[in-house]
């Protein structure tokens, strides 16, 4: 399998590039995900010339917006250099299919970063690191997540699903698609999108209903946006149960009464939280082997990422 290119904050690989000369080695990344991801490490603070060790920086709330300044010397402002480094990454690494960033960082943090007042006291937790903010502006559909949040099973599964889907779209569709390519791609992703966001499922169906016009590039861009937006939504028990019931409908005529009852019972057990998702999916795939149904066999819903990751073995609401 070709590894998927993903950017990563360098300290997460165990490199001593943090302001205090330390690191934040994220072992799940280096011991598990690295088997599937080609990692592009970078520390934006080091990249703009800050040394190791270095004086700490933090977010400062001002009348002109949030700035990244020295924690002790507010005259030391690195907001623009960090944003420029994000611009460089976006320009030189367009092949990236995801980015894993260090949490609580004034350069890389994505969520709830502490902002300070000029008197040194905290103001709020509404900040975002300057590098992360510009990167997400330049590459708005790119799956981005903080390493700390990947300890949550639901967030981990969602991020990895998006990374693999993003990469599949880049490889399968690209920038110059044909109508058949779009239809083939969507045919594989229909039920994965249904599980995550039924509204997007219907919107994409309407979008691809007529591909006879000349603007396939525009349709492709809209499809990608709808796909990635849909997959960013949490696929909970309700969404998965709805999708499992749809898939069961295809096999209704091929199953006897006992098999139909067994499958219904297992789906209900999943819906009520008694078993993880892998249980009804395994049974569905077992019955699928009994029939010749290529349309169902190709569904990315069965395996949006390698089974060895075991992400569906955990009960996630």
C-alpha positions in Angstrom: 0.0 0.0 0.0 1.2 3.5 -0.9 1.7 5.5 2.3 -0.5 8.6 2.6 1.4 11.9 2.9 0.5 13.7 6.2 2.2 16.6 7.9 3.0 16.5 11.6 4.4 18.7 14.3 7.9 17.5 14.7 7.9 17.3 18.5 5.2 14.6 18.2 7.9 12.3 16.7 10.1 12.6 19.8 12.3 15.3 18.3 13.6 17.8 21.0 12.4 21.0 19.3 10.1 22.4 21.9 10.8 25.8 23.5 12.3 24.0 26.6 14.3 21.5 24.6 11.8 18.8 25.2 9.4 16.8 23.0 5.9 15.4 23.0 6.4 12.0 21.5 3.0 10.6 20.4 3.6 6.8 20.3 0.3 6.0 18.5 1.6 8.1 15.6 5.1 6.5 15.4 4.1 2.9 16.3 0.8 2.5 14.5 -0.1 5.3 12.1 3.4 5.5 10.6 2.8 2.1 9.0 0.2 3.8 6.8 1.2 7.4 6.7 4.3 9.1 5.1 5.1 11.7 7.7 6.3 15.1 6.8 7.6 16.6 10.1 8.1 20.3 10.8 8.3 22.6 13.7 7.1 26.0 12.4 8.8 27.8 15.3 12.2 26.3 14.5 11.5 26.8 10.7 11.2 30.6 11.2 14.6 30.7 13.0 13.7 30.4 16.7 16.3 28.4 18.6 16.2 25.4 20.9 15.8 26.1 23.8 14.0 29.5 23.4 11.9 31.9 25.3 8.3 30.9 25.3 5.7 32.6 23.2 1.9 32.9 23.7 -1.2 34.4 22.1 -1.9 38.0 22.9 -5.4 39.5 22.5 -5.2 43.0 21.0 -7.5 45.5 19.4 -6.0 44.5 16.1 -6.6 40.8 16.6 -4.6 37.9 18.1 -0.9 38.2 17.9 1.9 35.6 18.7 4.4 37.4 20.9 7.1 36.6 23.5 5.5 35.7 26.8 7.9 38.2 28.5 8.6 40.6 25.6 5.4 41.5 23.8 7.5 43.5 21.3 8.8 40.2 20.0 6.1 39.4 17.4 6.3 36.3 15.2 2.7 36.2 13.9 3.5 37.0 10.3 6.5 34.6 10.1 4.4 31.7 11.4 1.7 32.5 8.9 4.2 32.7 6.2 5.6 29.3 7.1 2.1 27.9 6.7 1.9 29.5 3.3 5.2 27.9 2.4 3.9 24.4 3.5 0.6 24.9 1.5 2.6 25.9 -1.6 5.3 23.3 -1.5 3.4 20.3 -0.1 0.0 20.3 -2.0 0.1 16.5 -1.9 -0.6 16.4 1.9 -3.8 14.6 2.8 -3.9 15.5 6.5 -2.0 17.3 9.3 -1.5 16.3 12.9 -0.6 19.2 15.1 0.5 19.8 18.7 -2.2 20.8 21.1 -2.0 23.9 23.3 0.7 25.5 21.1 0.6 29.2 20.1 1.9 28.1 16.7 0.3 24.7 16.1 -2.8 24.5 18.4 -6.1 24.3 16.7 -8.7 24.4 19.5 -9.2 26.5 22.6 -5.7 28.0 22.9 -5.3 30.4 25.8 -5.1 34.1 24.9 -3.5 36.6 27.3 -4.0 40.3 28.0 -1.2 42.8 27.9 -1.0 42.6 31.7 0.0 38.9 31.5 -3.3 37.6 32.8 -5.4 35.1 30.7 -8.4 36.6 28.8 -10.0 33.5 27.2 -9.5 30.2 25.5 -10.6 31.3 22.1 -7.3 31.3 20.3 -5.8 29.2 17.5 -2.1 28.9 16.7 -0.9 31.3 13.9 0.6 28.5 11.8 -2.5 26.3 12.2 -4.9 29.1 11.5 -3.2 30.1 8.2 -2.7 26.5 7.1 -6.4 25.8 7.6 -7.3 28.9 5.7 -5.1 27.9 2.7 -6.2 24.2 2.8 -9.8 24.3 4.2 -10.7 20.8 3.2 -7.5 19.2 4.5 -8.2 16.9 7.5 -6.5 18.6 10.5 -6.5 17.3 14.1 -4.6 17.8 17.3 -2.6 14.9 18.6 -4.2 15.0 22.0 -7.7 14.7 20.6 -6.7 11.5 18.8 -6.7 9.8 22.1 -10.5 10.0 21.8 -11.7 6.9 19.9 -14.5 8.7 18.0 -12.2 11.7 17.0 -9.4 9.3 16.0 -11.7 7.2 13.8 -13.2 10.3 12.2 -9.8 11.9 11.4 -8.4 8.7 9.9 -11.5 8.1 7.8 -11.1 11.6 6.4 -7.4 11.2 5.6 -8.0 8.0 3.7 -11.0 9.5 1.8 -9.1 12.7 1.0 -6.2 10.6 -0.4 -8.6 8.4 -2.4 -10.2 11.4 -3.9 -6.8 12.9 -4.9 -5.7 9.6 -6.5 -9.0 8.5 -8.1 -10.4 11.9 -9.3 -7.6 14.4 -9.3 -8.1 17.8 -10.9 -9.2 16.8 -14.4 -11.9 14.2 -14.0 -14.4 12.7 -16.4 -18.1 12.1 -15.7 -17.6 8.4 -15.3 -14.8 8.9 -12.8 -17.0 11.0 -10.6 -19.8 8.5 -10.7 -17.5 5.6 -10.0 -16.0 7.4 -7.0 -19.4 8.4 -5.6 -20.7 4.9 -6.1 -18.0 3.7 -3.7 -18.7 6.3 -1.0 -22.4 6.6 -1.0 -23.1 4.6 2.2 -20.1 6.0 4.1 -21.5 9.5 3.5 -25.0 8.3 4.4 -23.7 7.2 7.8 -22.0 10.5 8.5 -24.5 13.0 7.1 -27.6 12.0 5.2 -28.2 15.6 4.0 -24.8 15.6 2.2 -25.7 12.2 0.8 -28.8 13.7 -0.9 -27.0 16.8 -1.9 -24.3 14.9 -3.7 -26.9 12.8 -5.4 -28.5 16.0 -6.8 -25.1 17.4 -7.8 -24.2 14.3 -9.9 -27.6 13.8 -11.4 -26.6 15.6 -14.6 -23.0 15.7 -15.7 -23.7 16.6 -19.3 -22.6 20.2 -18.9 -19.1 21.6 -19.5 -18.2 22.6 -15.9 -16.9 19.3 -14.6 -14.1 21.0 -12.7 -16.6 23.1 -10.7 -18.7 20.0 -10.0 -15.5 18.1 -8.9 -14.6 20.9 -6.5 -18.1 20.9 -5.1 -18.1 17.1 -4.7 -14.9 17.2 -2.8 -16.2 20.0 -0.5 -19.4 18.1 0.2 -17.6 14.8 0.7 -15.1 16.2 3.2 -17.7 18.3 5.0 -19.9 15.2 5.4 -17.1 13.0 6.7 -16.2 15.7 9.3 -19.5 15.0 10.9 -19.7 12.4 13.6 -21.1 9.1 12.5 -22.9 7.9 15.6 -25.2 4.9 16.2 -28.2 6.6 14.6 -26.3 7.2 11.3 -24.7 3.7 11.2 -28.0 2.0 12.1 -29.8 3.8 9.3 -27.0 2.7 6.9 -26.9 -0.9 8.1 -30.7 -1.1 7.5 -30.3 0.2 4.0 -27.6 -2.4 3.2 -29.7 -5.1 4.8 -32.5 -4.3 2.3 -30.3 -5.3 -0.6 -30.0 -8.8 0.9 -33.6 -9.3 1.9 -34.5 -11.7 -0.9 -31.2 -13.6 -0.6 -31.7 -14.5 3.1 -34.0 -17.0 4.7 -36.2 -16.1 7.6 -33.7 -17.2 10.3 -30.9 -15.2 8.7 -33.1 -12.1 8.4 -34.0 -12.3 12.0 -30.4 -12.9 13.1 -29.2 -9.8 11.1 -32.1 -7.7 12.5 -31.3 -8.7 16.1 -27.6 -7.9 15.7 -28.3 -4.5 14.1 -30.7 -3.7 17.0 -28.0 -4.8 19.5 -25.7 -2.3 17.9 -28.3 0.4 17.9 -29.0 -0.1 21.7 -25.2 0.0 22.5 -24.8 -3.7 23.4 -22.2 -4.5 20.7 -19.6 -2.4 18.7 -20.1 -1.6 15.0 -17.8 -4.3 13.9 -20.3 -7.0 15.0 -23.2 -6.2 12.6 -20.8 -5.2 9.8 -19.0 -8.6 10.1 -22.4 -10.4 9.8 -23.5 -8.3 6.9 -20.2 -9.0 5.0 -20.6 -12.7 5.8 -24.0 -12.7 4.1 -22.7 -10.6 1.3 -20.3 -13.3 0.3 -23.2 -15.6 -0.4 -24.4 -13.4 -3.3 -22.8 -11.8 -6.3 -23.4 -8.1 -5.7 -20.3 -6.0 -6.9 -22.1 -2.7 -6.1 -22.2 -3.6 -2.4 -18.8 -5.3 -2.3 -17.1 -2.1 -3.5 -18.6 0.1 -0.8 -15.9 2.0 1.1 -18.2 1.9 4.1 -17.0 -1.7 4.8 -13.4 -0.5 5.1 -12.7 3.2 5.0 -9.2 2.5 6.3 -7.2 -0.7 6.9 -9.0 -3.2 9.2 -5.7 -3.7 11.1 -6.3 -0.3 12.8 -9.2 -1.9 14.6 -11.0 1.4 15.0 -14.5 -0.2 14.8 -13.8 -2.7 17.5 -14.6 -0.1 20.1 -18.1 1.0 21.0 -18.4 4.6 20.0 -21.7 6.5 20.4 
